[in-house]
Amino acid sequence: MAARPLSLEERLAARGVSRRQFLKFCAAMSATLALPATFTPRIAKALNTAERLPVVWLEFQDCAGNTESFLRAELPGVADIVLEQISLEYHETIMAPSGHRAEHSLDAVVERYPGQYIAIVEGAIPTANGGVYCTIGGRTALSIAQRVCSNALATIAVGACAWDGGLPAASPNPTGAVGVRQAVPGLKNLINLPGCPMNVINLTAIIVHYLTFKQLPATNEQGLPFFAYGQLIHNNCERRGHFDSGRFVERWGDEGHRLGWCLYKMGCKGPQTYSNCPVVGWNGTSYWPIGAGHGCVGCMSPRFWDTMSPFYERLPKVEGFGIEVTADTLGAIAVGAVAAAGIIHGVASAIRAHRHPIAAHDGDEVLVEAAERVNQVVEQIAGPVRQAEAPASETENAIAPEKSGDVDKDRPSAS
Ligand code: SF4
């Protein structure tokens, strides 16, 4: 009699991954996907019973940073858990075959599993001069992407390069590099995971979501999943209290830097960048670039090599995103539902905090303008609420600290 196939949980147990670790992973996936904790048992059941999903991983103009991120995913055992549930049929960097035998295995997946495999794309796709700047086995990256992605169940573009060309597409873009959505226009079921590299927990969560619900997570019109790109970094940053209080790092290694103050004046792009970095951390830890003392470079923003540099200087304004946006511009902003959701969240947060208007930092043009505009909007909306709730004396004192003279005397000047 044929032996009963082992469940995922049983296979993991045989490899030293406990049920507790497995359920912890399922709970982490539930939280990452912004699902209620009650979905944890459903995710666990689905992972236990799901059939393995064929996956091909294409690499084009890239540094293999997303592959590195994928291979170094760690909560203990997480990579094992995901790899147990996907069948990685083709990945140039880590597969054993090479040369024409490797390319044959890619063709075999496309022919054997039409419309049933996941295509993960890493790297930009050159289009200039017929795409000759990246060829594999005599075929251009452009033709490979068009064939493989068009026949896939879904395509996940990992990293900034696969999203919009990334570094290879930075000005002057000599190879005509583009992302998957430009190389394969009209591609259905395309999910973009920008970042340099992407955060592997988001890739893992997408696979888990599909295995659990048999559908991909919701995205905006640019293919960015809401759960990963629906929040402004600045709103969840652990240094936000220092920003609001005007405590800024002025030089690398100064006292403010050692004390973990805000990195805005060192060029941090957190106020213009949408990502769940501060919430989920990186590589299975709570660490992330800002937590380690380096400002955000905006690597999950469009064309970030051109639009977010110089990385160590404050930007005057980045159109469409960030702290300069107020409620009176919401209707005119065409940056997609993810950005709009984040902006609405930001304004709502300010309204909820209507007893503490945002401080206008003297000498900083961007901050002064942003603070004044946000305060005007918040006052219009929240003023009547505050008046109804607060005693008259409190209402009279509800002005920005700078204007009331109630300023922390020890904090540095913002200029
Ligand atoms: S400017 Fe950067 S370091 Fe400062 S609070 Fe915003 S995201 Fe955090």
Boltz pocket constraint, residues with backbone or C-beta under 6 A from the ligand:
constraints:
  - pocket:
      binder: B
      contacts: [[A, 233], [A, 234], [A, 237], [A, 238], [A, 239], [A, 240], [A, 241], [A, 243], [A, 261], [A, 262], [A, 263], [A, 264], [A, 268], [A, 269], [A, 270], [A, 271], [A, 290], [A, 295], [A, 296]]
      max_distance: 6.0
